[in-house]
Amino acid sequence: MSILLKNAQVILPEVEGGVRSNCFVGTRNGRIDYLGGEEAGLTDRYDRIIDCTHKTVMPGFANAHNHAAMTLFRNYADDMKLMDWLFSKIFPLEDKLTDEAVYWASLLAMVEMIKGGTTVYSDMYFFMDSTVKAASEAGMRAVLSRGLQGESGGEDLDYRLKENLELYRQYHNSSDGRIKVMLGPHSVYTCSEAYLRKVVKASAEHGIPIQIHLSETKEEVRNAIEKYGMSPVRYLDRIGMLGNTTVAAHCVVVDDEDMDILAARGVQVVHNPGSNMKLASGIAPVSRMLEKGINVCLGTDGASSNNNLDMLEEMRMATYLQKVSTDDPTALPVDAVLRMATVNGARALGFEGLGTLAAGSPADMIILDTEQAQYYPKYNVRSALVYSGSSADVETVMINGSLVMEKRNLITLDEERILYKVNKWAMKLTQNS
Ligand SMILES: [Zn+2]
């Protein structure tokens, strides 16, 4: 189906201050095929016209680090230290997970992401076949990896890596190219060196990008220095894991030399301000990393350490954190944080042209209702969105040229059923815990 968005105000995140008014955006076969003013016969060329008068259109958000099925543990264990939270609360429950629980919890995440204007997201978890099924049904664009972890180098580890490779073989570029697969070593502190080296080898052999948690806490860095005599960034560089298709989540505790290495290798860094604040991990030096030319993007992390998947909120937290940590209110301005949430994230996840509005780009867009009180007076819609907007202002969402939400009604997902199923699973899994 071809769709024309008519008479919209358009935000172009990749252009400094980029806003256009009375704009027409045409989509066909999953791609944008027209962007410009009205011209004779334009409306006749499309199957469907959506009037966007008084609305704002922009690329959907890219949530570049998430664990979708962890919505299941949202608000189950809060106010704890990361390692304590992971090892005493989360890992024991994860041992009880089933493919069906992961399927419904992934769908819950997709309901929330779509309603908040996220059109592409990245996931690291297990029972990923279930998440593939969920993303495929939801119409989401997703980059999925099987979480890999283990201390020894035995058979047990091989089966996880094999599962990740099988996931790649079966689903990479599936669902009309909406689904991609990466390798997902969890972190330096949950994988042995031998295991990480195996992952690097598999990545090189098959050309599969890697995503990993990196330098998230002071404790992680302290332990790496004790164990390996160097920071986690230098350690991964020595192993050969850092390259321009490597996505490193967090990078909170990094010194200048670490950042220079990340920049030199072209590593894609994902900032997760909500999770970092909640777990008191610290504040990533995002402004410094951007100055050094690192492609920094934005993620929510899993819903149990955030505790939502709201990219608008994440943008605001990101810019506030840079300002307060650098004593500089000019730090991480609107334009920079808008790029992080859209085009930088899409680039990190390997989708060409995504996150921009231009002829030829994938048709992943959102329509926002910017006629509400918080958008008045009408000075600058980009500022209004970052500093005053809310995810509830997202009205309509298009992914790959198909509408997945229209006027707040989900088209691909049965929200009521998903909420019921997830709650049932949550009660079942936490019984006797
Ligand atoms: Zn994470």
Residues whose N, C-alpha, C, O or C-beta is under 5 A from the ligand:
A	BS01	ZN	D301 G302
